[in-house]
Amino acid sequence: MQPSQPSTFELIYNVVKQIPKGTVATYGQVASLAGNKRWARVVGYALHANPDPEHIPCHRVVNREGAVSEVFAFGGGNRQVELLRAEGVKVTDKKVDLEKYRWKRMTMEMLEKE
């Protein structure tokens, strides 16, 4: 019997768990690292359904412009801002400076574009 393959959500959660405190990743970055660059919207669905916010830090995921989610699943956009600031991430006008705070882990495809 073969071991079961992880679900798409499990792949996404595994990536999100790796985002270090004090950094953020974009939905697209998480999607690429989870195995499919077209899963950015699926990342949003997965994070909204996060079964374990204590261990899956979905507050560290922002959009491609660095903006926090207005509909953050666990307390609204202000809660996401609070959690990020508690980790030392500066949030101004509900945006994070991606040049400064973006998690540097990237896929080979991302590296080729730079």
SULWO-V242394 format. One record per pair of residues at least 12 apart in sequence whose ideal C-beta (glycine too) atoms are under 10 Angstrom apart, sorted by the first residue. I is the first residue (numbers start at 1). J is the second residue. If there is no record, write none. Layout:
BEGIN
i;j
I;J
I;J
END
This chain:
BEGIN
i;j
6;34
6;35
7;46
8;31
8;34
8;35
8;36
8;39
8;42
8;43
8;45
8;46
9;34
9;42
9;43
9;45
9;46
9;47
9;49
9;50
9;51
9;56
10;34
10;46
11;30
11;31
11;33
11;34
11;35
11;36
11;39
11;42
11;43
11;46
12;27
12;30
12;31
12;33
12;34
12;35
12;36
12;39
12;42
12;43
12;44
12;45
12;46
12;47
12;50
12;56
12;58
12;61
13;30
13;34
13;43
13;46
13;47
13;49
13;50
13;51
13;52
13;55
13;56
13;58
14;33
14;34
14;56
15;29
15;30
15;31
15;32
15;33
15;34
15;35
15;43
15;46
15;56
15;61
15;103
15;105
16;30
16;33
16;34
16;43
16;46
16;47
16;50
16;55
16;56
16;57
16;58
16;59
16;60
16;61
17;52
17;55
17;56
17;57
17;60
18;30
18;33
18;57
18;60
18;103
18;105
19;33
19;56
19;57
19;58
19;59
19;60
19;61
19;102
19;103
19;105
20;57
20;60
20;87
20;103
20;104
20;105
21;57
21;60
21;84
21;86
21;87
21;88
21;89
22;60
22;84
22;87
22;88
22;89
22;101
22;103
23;60
23;84
23;87
23;88
23;89
23;96
23;100
23;101
23;102
23;103
23;104
23;105
24;57
24;59
24;60
24;61
24;62
24;66
24;68
24;84
24;87
24;89
24;91
24;96
24;97
24;98
24;100
24;101
24;102
24;103
25;43
25;60
25;61
25;62
25;98
25;101
25;102
25;103
25;104
25;105
25;106
26;40
26;43
26;61
26;62
26;63
26;64
26;65
26;66
26;67
26;96
26;98
26;102
26;103
27;39
27;40
27;41
27;42
27;43
27;44
27;46
27;47
27;61
27;62
27;63
27;64
27;69
28;40
28;41
28;43
28;63
28;64
28;110
29;43
29;61
29;62
29;64
29;98
29;102
29;103
29;105
29;106
29;107
29;110
30;42
30;43
30;44
30;46
30;47
30;58
30;60
30;61
30;103
31;43
31;44
31;46
31;107
32;106
32;107
32;108
32;109
32;110
33;103
33;105
33;106
33;107
33;110
34;46
34;107
35;107
37;107
37;109
37;110
40;63
40;64
43;58
43;61
44;58
44;61
44;63
44;69
44;71
44;73
46;58
46;61
47;59
47;60
47;61
47;69
47;72
47;73
47;74
48;69
48;71
48;72
48;73
48;74
49;73
50;73
50;74
53;73
53;74
53;75
53;83
57;83
57;84
57;87
58;72
58;73
58;74
58;80
58;83
59;72
59;73
59;74
59;75
59;79
59;80
59;81
59;82
59;83
59;84
59;86
59;87
59;89
60;80
60;83
60;84
60;87
60;89
60;96
60;101
60;103
61;80
61;103
62;80
62;84
62;89
62;91
62;94
62;95
62;96
62;98
62;101
62;102
63;95
63;96
63;98
64;98
65;95
65;96
65;98
66;91
66;92
66;94
66;95
66;96
66;97
66;98
66;99
66;100
66;101
66;102
67;91
67;93
67;94
67;95
67;96
68;80
68;81
68;83
68;84
68;89
68;91
68;94
68;95
68;96
69;94
70;94
77;91
77;94
78;94
80;94
80;96
81;94
81;95
81;96
84;96
84;101
87;101
88;101
89;101
END
